[in-house]
Amino acid sequence: MLDGHPASSSLDDIIPAANVAEVCALIDAVREVHISASLREYVINLVTATRTHPDLRLGASPRATMHLARACRAYAALDGRDYVIPDDVQALAVPVLAHRLLPAAAVPRRMPEQLVADLLQQLPLGRAALTTVDGEEREAC
């Protein structure tokens, strides 16, 4: 088996999709995406709800809050927007938060994905349903 293994690596033939400068430019572009104060508050409330949920032994951390907001900014940028809308938070909450949760042992087995989805249904958007763009409040789609 060792004699048959080629001396060169198959990685030598890989052509990079982007260079360091391009990746840094993308990161900078995502950092410029606006997330309104009301949506930041919604993200905080959502993550806080995971920490107080009776079916969870361990909720999402403050770092999870930052990662959810960052993912929402990137999602908005990929959609061609320079602002985050509530739909971005709702689309990303389950994949960003669910794997960070530890269900309580005493409760019937519920998947963390379902618990986050339930929290999204229960947590009111309130003023987060409006997103501020260029000083104007607009209803999210």
Secondary structure, 3 states (H helix, E strand, C coil): CCCCCCCCCHHHHCCCCCCHHHHHHHHHHHHCCECCHHHHHHHHHHHHHHHHCCCEEECCCHHHHHHHHHHHHHHHHHCCCCECCHHHHHHHHHHHHHHHCEECCCCCCCCHHHHHHHHHHHCCCHHHHEEEECCEEEECC
